[in-house]
Amino acid sequence: MAKTSPGEFIRQVRAEASKVVWPTRQETVTTAIFVGIMMVILSIFFLGIDSLFGAIVRWLLTLV
């Protein structure tokens, strides 16, 4: 692989950076709301699973 001069590297970085398509404000807000809702749903789900397994372990420990 050929070495790239610092100047050429900067030009390549600028060329690639100009291709970046940033999301609109509306897309960002919509995505953030979706992530927040999914976080709440999954946290409630895992709380339920954790509580269930905790109850099972407590019950198993009473058998000993």
N, C-alpha and C positions, 0 to 999 in steps of 0.2 A: 504494500500500500504506500503510495507516494505521500511525502510530508506536505502539509498545507501551510502556507505562510500565514502569519497572524492576520494580515490584511484580508486575504482570501477567506479565512475562517469567519471573520466579522461580516464580510459580504454574504457568505452563505447563511449565517445566523439571521441576518436581517431579511434575507429572501425567504427563509422558512417562517420567520415570525410574521411576515406580511401575509402569509397564507392562513394564519390562525383566524378562525371565525368565532367571535365571542358571542355568548348567548345574549338575548335581549333581556331587559329588566323583567319583563313579564315571564319569560322562561325561567329566569333565576328564582323569582318569587314562587312560581308554581312548583318548581323542583324542591325548593326549601320547605314548602308546606307539605308536599308529598313525603319527603324524608321525615319531617316531624311526626306526621300521622303514622307512618310505618314504624317509627321508633317507639311510639306509645303502644301500638298494637303488639309489637314484638316483646316489649318489656312486660306487658300484662301477660302475654302467653308464657314467657319464661318464668315469671313470678308464679304462675299457676303450676307449671311443671316442677319447679323447685319446691313449692309447697307440698305438692303431691308426693314427690320422692322423700321429702323430709318427714312427712307423716308416715310413709311406709317404713322408713328406717326407724323412727320412734316406735312404731308398732312391733317391728322385728326385735328391737332391743328389749321390749317388755316380755318377750317369749323366753329370754335367757334367764 
